[in-house]
Amino acid sequence: MARRDRGLLLLAIALAAVGLVWVGQGTGTIRGSGFMTGDIRWAAVGMVLIVVAVVLGGIVLVRRRGPS
């Protein structure tokens, strides 16, 4: 796996993890005393991060398969 692909994959994993936490906080699933807890806007931002992570992961997978 090329270095750039590895970096994109790590970025995708990090974005997905942050996105999941933000969705959890925004929906109130992850409780806390912060400003994000229970604010649905953060759940929406988290979903956007998850979508970006999936797109980046898809790019890496397409590159690994090569031309068909």
HELIX and SHEET records of a PDB file:
HELIX    1   1 ARG A    3  THR A   27  1                                  25    
HELIX    2   2 ILE A   40  ARG A   65  1                                  26    
END                                                                             
